[in-house]
Amino acid sequence: MRIDDESCYQAIRSKDPRFDGWVFVGVTSTGLFCRPSCPATTPRRQNVRFYPTAAAAQGAGFRACRRCRPDTAPGSPEWNVRGDLASRAMRLIDDGLVDREGVGGVARRLAVSERHLHRILVQEVGAAPLPLARSRRAQTARVLIETTELPFTEIAFAAGFASIRQFNDTVREFFGASPTVLRADRTTSIRRGRSGPLTTDGGTGPTPISLRLATRTPFAGDQVLGFLATRAIPGVEAVSDDGTYHRVLRLPTGMATVSLRAKDDHVTADLLLADLRDLGPAVARCRRLLDLDADPVAVDRALGADPVLQPLVAAVPGRRSPGAVDGTELLVRAVIGQQVSVAGARTVASRVAASLGEDLPAALRAAPGAHPDLERAFPDAAALGAADPTGFSMPRSRGLALTEACRLVADGEVELDPGSERADVEGRLLQVKGIGPWTTAYLAMRALSDPDVFLPTDLGVLRGLAALGGPGDARGAAAAAEPWRPWRSYALHHLWSAA
């Protein structure tokens, strides 16, 4: 969505929440930057400046409004729709790579120089890599200040700051208040529904944190969690009777568990973290898993204009295209699911996880609020690549394809993270004997968050189209899907539901 300044100002006047996360509004008369939907009095046009990211607004000297909290707005869906260098860099920064490996690490991952990366990001999003990472640290710090009783020293280093002084200065600069004031104001924040109940671990054991993950409406939350529940791997994932989805997360510093519950305009996430430094990556991965940064209005408008899909879109507005928290796990699911049913693939995946997965630390399993059915993390690429391909419950040729693909990931020849170039990943994996276009396309849709994947040979797709009076063959399905670009991944989920 490319919008001019006048359209942005009209969004401010109408308090339109659809623009939240797309654009940030700096107000020169107050020194604040806001969401377009901020309930405050609409500022005069001459006092308004527009920025593509919160970091760009902060770099221009504005601090975050404490009323609308623009730093907690849904992320821009542009970074998933686009596959260029800037969007891949934004996804890596959001996943915390700058904190772990510095700007040089991001540049190496993208195979460009730091200078070129800096130039592209300033040109595209109005801020360089370090300010973008600093903005992310500030948001993580604010979450920990408001939702835990942890000492500020621990919060500072958990959020990625190098010192307490840097932490204090950044919080004051970004939010116009000290950490002490933010913590004192948290009761008001909770009353407004901005964050979860205060939690603490008493200084020992995993840290429980409750969050609201904002999303755009309409939001078909029950459907996206239902999709995950149908494919849940026992021991790695679990589903409660009330529809809450639970799973184990393998994060950069340690393991964690998360429980996700869908609401009308947000998802409640209850996290148990072995290491607080993983909070930012955990949130980013949960958002990708549930596709919370999508633009449902644009998707529904495009797909709803097609007479075949119109009834499905009208019945379930705001349907999401679920992503993944672990690229290797999705690779295994895709290879296993090539020619078996969803239930069959789930059974095989559960055996793989039980035999090769890493046990959840005892502290996480025993922590208050831990789900008793979460036992292990899905095995990593190294363990899968070294496994005996004849030991899997699948044909030997498919087992060989699985282990070879996982070795490529373990050796770094294939990267399955937010910074991956989708075409490169698909091209390299197609060279593995036994991996075909269906597998790589499914992987791109879920592990790499590609919004425009279509599977014309998929049996569920063909059945769904036939049920709606559409073509029942692969060639006809592919032709029928052309008008659905660039949202064919969402059309897939509508068709699977129709099947």
Secondary structure, DSSP 4 states (H G I P E B T S, - for coil): ----HHHHHHHHHTT-GGGBTTBEEEETTTTEEE-TT--SPPPPGGGEEEESSHHHHHHTT-EE-TTT-GGGSPPPTHHHH--SHHHHHHHHHHTTHHHHHHHHHHHHHHTS-HHHHHHHHHHHHSS-HHHHHHHHHHHHHHHHHHHB---HHHHHHHTT-SSHHHHHHHHHHHHSS-HHHHHHTHHHHHHTTSS---B--TTSSPEEEEEEEE--SS--HHHHHHHHHHTPPBTTEEE-TT--EEEEEE-SSSEEEEEEEE-SSEEEEEEEESSGGGHHHHHHHHHHHHTTT--HHHHHHHHHTSTTTHHHHHHSTT------S-HHHHHHHHHHTTSS-HHHHHHHHHHHHHHHPEEPPHHHHHSTT--TT--EEPP-HHHHHTS-GGGSSS-HHHHHHHHHHHHHHHTTSS--STT--HHHHHHHHTTSTT--HHHHHHHHHHTS--S----TT-HHHHHHHHHTT---SHHHHHHHHGGGTT-HHHHHHHHHHH-
